[in-house]
Amino acid sequence: MSTVAAVNLSEPLRRLLGPDRVLDSHSELAVYECDAFVIEKHCPSVAVFPQNTAEVAAVVRLCNDHGVPFVPRGAGTSLAGGGLPVGGGVMIVLTRMREILDVNLRDRVAVVEPGVVNAALNKRLTGTGFHYAPDPSSQGACTIGGNCATNAGGPHTLKYGVTVNHVLGLELVTADGEVMQLGGPAEDASGPDLVGTIVGGEGTLGVVTKIWVRLTRNPQGVRTMLGVFDSVDDATQAISGIIGAGIIPAALEMMDQGILVAVEAAFHFGFPLDAEAILLIEVDGLEVGLDQQRDRVADICRANGAREVRFAADERERLQLWKARKQAFGAIGRLSPSYCTQDGVVPRTKLPEILRRIREIGGKYDIKIVNVFHAGDGNLHPILLFDERHPEEIQRVLAASGEILDACLECGGSVTGEHGIGLEKLSFMNRMFTGDDLDVMARLRDALNPNGLLSPGKLLPTAGACGMEQVHPGRRAPL
Ligand SMILES: Cc1cc2nc3c(=O)[nH]c(=O)nc-3n(C[C@H](O)[C@H](O)[C@H](O)COP(=O)(O)OP(=O)(O)OC[C@H]3O[C@@H](n4cnc5c(N)ncnc54)[C@H](O)[C@@H]3O)c2cc1C
């Protein structure tokens, strides 16, 4: 796709929003040239910061009038290049729409603007006895608008469900600049489930400007434990054992030795550095019977070879464990300058096989791979470590990533559990879906995005591309 820098919307956008909320200098735009998928970079021609729905709609209409593509962006933590402005165009950054508009505990609903940071909502709910359940590990930075677009998951979505299970309604600016509301504060909206269609639409079906989210009552009790294993295989067998015993933990996360070393250096939790894997397991619910459930999980871990099971002694220790898990990605900076996180899914029973395959693939391409992931859902996050200053290393990372995702498909899984297709995984869509499947999806997108100006080049492969749309590393936009 060619760049659209030739159509300069800077001045009309400044007239619309004021000079402070329009960026168009190369040095300022460099911040927006990539998201957390650092391998591919595209610079927008201009970035704007609307503060309300009417401004978003006006920007969208202006783009339509001039045939200029536009892309919504939240915090830019997408790991799939979802927010990249392919070919340039206007980036609509929603982080200044960050008001929590209402918290209604009686109806168990909160109304938020799209730029509200996920963790900010739970901070506001502290002490109310309620929380917002979807908790991506990036929750300290990512926005609820971005979470809707990607249908984000997180450690506790094993038991509580992903974002779509917690969104009751949306206000949306359509691709041609109309404002519409889908669903709302009430449960069970009538008509087709358009909220469920937009959530997970990866920003290709409209710009979300307001969200009604369901609030969940806090569990009466929580028990958190750490299973320490000398072998990755044993740890993965324990996961199947726990779920197979009919227990659905609130969270069931795994970290392997590679990531443990970095996390321990960062947080000094006292993780055993000689362990090959640890499981972070949490059960919650009514106090009655919770200790028995915790003990049963611990027994299953021991029966599957855990050399030790530690219980978090108090809330402080529990929070420290979660801090270590949720900030594990931050600790990776101790291991390498750049990383690429994959997001495959396999049936839980295939975890031992896929982790063996990932080790082999890392060896084959001479790329160090560490693992920290939502093991209970079979949702893998192999993290490939590299240095982006070495182009040849990036090629090996891309080849290894492709092979890992191939292996997930061979195991009967999928190429994304929660990060989305974005730009990164377009070439896999033809492998996961038939031509007819993709045609129906494209017709749905075209109905809502008729001019193709909203988030072009994402989620669905270009018709006739035969699965060959590849990631193009590097800085391709004019800088
Ligand atoms: C360290 C780390 C840990 C992570 N852990 C998790 C995890 O546990 N679970 C998980 O699911 N993901 C995780 N992610 C990925 C990422 O945080 C999520 O995909 C998140 O939902 C993106 O939110 P964002 O605000 O950063 O959106 P962005 O990255 O800015 O955008 C993501 C997509 O949403 C679209 N979009 C953004 N805002 C809107 C809007 N208002 N309307 C329409 N479309 C919009 C964009 O166009 C883009 O396609 C992690 C990322 C990092 C870096």
The ligand as an ORCA input file, in Angstrom:
! r2SCAN-3c Opt
* xyz 0 1
  C       4.015     -6.801     28.573
  C       2.739     -7.115     27.851
  C       1.873     -8.039     28.401
  C       0.662     -8.327     27.746
  N      -0.207     -9.217     28.323
  C      -1.399     -9.450     27.726
  C      -2.338    -10.349     28.325
  O      -2.125    -10.921     29.402
  N      -3.503    -10.549     27.669
  C      -3.800     -9.926     26.482
  O      -4.874    -10.149     25.932
  N      -2.917     -9.091     25.896
  C      -1.746     -8.825     26.485
  N      -0.859     -7.962     25.900
  C      -1.195     -7.334     24.597
  C      -1.910     -5.957     24.713
  O      -1.652     -5.351     25.970
  C      -3.412     -6.104     24.498
  O      -3.656     -6.520     23.170
  C      -4.217     -4.833     24.781
  O      -5.598     -5.147     24.716
  C      -3.904     -3.675     23.843
  O      -4.432     -2.488     24.424
  P      -3.857     -1.052     23.997
  O      -4.640     -0.016     24.706
  O      -2.399     -1.009     24.186
  O      -4.240     -1.047     22.456
  P      -3.312     -0.716     21.195
  O      -2.103     -1.560     21.209
  O      -3.126      0.739     21.080
  O      -4.272     -1.197     20.022
  C      -4.588     -2.549     19.877
  C      -5.658     -2.705     18.807
  O      -6.858     -2.116     19.253
  C      -7.297     -1.110     18.344
  N      -7.902     -0.068     19.173
  C      -7.336      0.561     20.244
  N      -8.232      1.393     20.794
  C      -9.379      1.289     20.068
  C     -10.661      1.896     20.137
  N     -10.970      2.778     21.083
  N     -11.577      1.543     19.218
  C     -11.309      0.638     18.265
  N     -10.119      0.031     18.150
  C      -9.169      0.356     19.042
  C      -6.047     -0.700     17.583
  O      -6.352     -0.176     16.311
  C      -5.319     -2.020     17.504
  O      -5.836     -2.807     16.468
  C       0.355     -7.676     26.521
  C       1.247     -6.744     25.982
  C       2.427     -6.470     26.637
  C       3.357     -5.464     26.023
*
